[in-house]
Amino acid sequence: MDAVLTRYIPFVKLISMLEQGFFIPKTNLFVDNWEGSLHLFNGKKDHFQTENQLVAAKEWVYVSCWYLDKPESHAMWNSYGQSNDSLAIQTTHQNFKLSCSRSKINMLAYFDRVRYQEPNTAQRLYNDHPIMRWYDEEYSFSDSVFNYLPLQLYHKHKAFSFENEARLVLVDNGATLESNNKEAGLHLSTEHSRKMITKIILHPNSSAWFEDTVRKLINDTYKLDIPICKSSLVGHKN
């Protein structure tokens, strides 16, 4: 099934996507320091890597996070669409995958839904269902942490389950624990970033001015044929 993927973003990120291409940040830019470390919630140390190795590995692993559902989420608007001048972009799993491959993103790649766990079940981290690889190519890294970290990034605390998240996880071909990654992340091509958008949804409380601005940007400036609609949650208060 070709799942619908949604990202709730501020207007400025739409501009960036249209101008520079869809951005996929490296993991250590995430605000949540627990990313990749759910197994430490129960107080047990990791047998596969040290905390210093985890920090170093995050320099070379890129993650793109998506809400995995077609209906809108009031909780996601509150968390990621905090301004009235925000919106949600939608694509499909297949369109996103095509945009990555046509942008020549040739790396070890996983795409799957996030597993949400309580701390006392975190020991099942390495015994759960396998994470889906996007491509068939075989990659090997001298540091085993680059084999474990992508899998760990698919496990989060159950408190985040409202995000209903699916993730693309990429490991840079030059990954090494001995050096830092000078790049903040990577971009898909502008051409394929624009093509992958299947729908734009405007914030429930967005103004008529904002809607007109978005329509002119998409239709007149970039000449894109993308459906634009107001949120179905108009009138719903926090």
Secondary structure, DSSP 4 states (H G I P E B T S, - for coil): ---EEEEEEEHHHHHHHHHH--EEEBGGG-S-TTTT-GGGTTSPPPSS--HHHHHHHGGGEEEEEEE--SS--HHHHHHH--STTEEEEEEEHHHHHHHHHHTT--SEEEEEEPEEE-GGGGGGGGGSPPPPBSS------SSTHHHHHHHHTTEEEGGGGGG-EEEEEEE-TT--TTS----SEEE--HHHHHHH--EEEE-TT--HHHHHHHHIIIIIIS-----EEE-TTTT---
